[in-house]
């Protein structure tokens, strides 16, 4: 089998977006965000009300990719070892052996991650950052590629635990999954009336259209996407402006700035360019930065949101030519 070229890899990832659309209607920004995260070796947090196809979106992605996928349903009684794995005593050999948890996969669907206590949420920290799991002092590497796609309900919903800042910062993107527009909702019902079942995506016509080799070729091409000093300065100015905002108690860290650089490069390459423009930075600023800032309580009471703060920063900063 021949090694994919950059152009063929881009075509495969475009086909991936088209394939997911066979199952998920009207969520193009979320689909694009998942593809960007794959290119950047990042993780994604999908937030939305119950029933807006967050889980279906990730399942459709796994079906359209030739990658192993496992799912963990996060519940209040879930233990860290239920995610990472644990040592199990074998009576026949009189020895302890490691039984791998579901985190040992390519695509981990962490469903309703904010319905489990912080201790269990933290079990993913090492996996997401270091691409390994340490049990009983032994570090065990995770497969490559490795992506955590976590879903959560809005924090005001009953039975949720807010994700700590350290956990949020491990996600490359936070994508909001809104309720569909009227026409999109009509299309969803029409599909269901015609026999579509979200439990059987193969029957819906979804097929693998991109492979790990395509991802490797695409990532190599993204790494060659050039960024001018002016655009680099623009990214830094955006992040520094959030630290000076009177509405925020916590602005974007340097890690957030490097994340915005990565996602901007991936988006530029996906759209067919080998260089990054300020418009690429603007396009990815909200999903890359919205979960990395913290509102002051008084600003929150006045109805200020993370998105409105970032939009205000983008509106006031001069854009380099």
Secondary structure as UniProt FT lines:
FT   HELIX           6..20
FT   TURN            21..23
FT   HELIX           28..40
FT   STRAND          44..47
FT   TURN            50..51
FT   HELIX           54..64
FT   STRAND          69..73
FT   TURN            76..77
FT   HELIX           80..84
FT   STRAND          85..90
FT   TURN            91..94
FT   STRAND          95..100
FT   TURN            102..103
FT   STRAND          107..111
FT   HELIX           113..115
FT   HELIX           118..121
FT   HELIX           122..124
FT   HELIX           125..130
FT   STRAND          132..135
FT   TURN            136..137
FT   STRAND          138..141
FT   STRAND          147..152
FT   TURN            155..156
FT   TURN            158..159
FT   HELIX           165..168
FT   TURN            169..170
FT   STRAND          173..176
FT   HELIX           182..193
FT   TURN            194..195
FT   TURN            198..199
FT   TURN            201..205
FT   HELIX           212..223
FT   HELIX           229..243
FT   TURN            246..247
FT   STRAND          248..250
FT   HELIX           254..270
FT   TURN            271..272
FT   HELIX           278..289
FT   TURN            290..291
FT   STRAND          294..295
FT   HELIX           297..301
FT   TURN            302..303
FT   HELIX           306..316
//
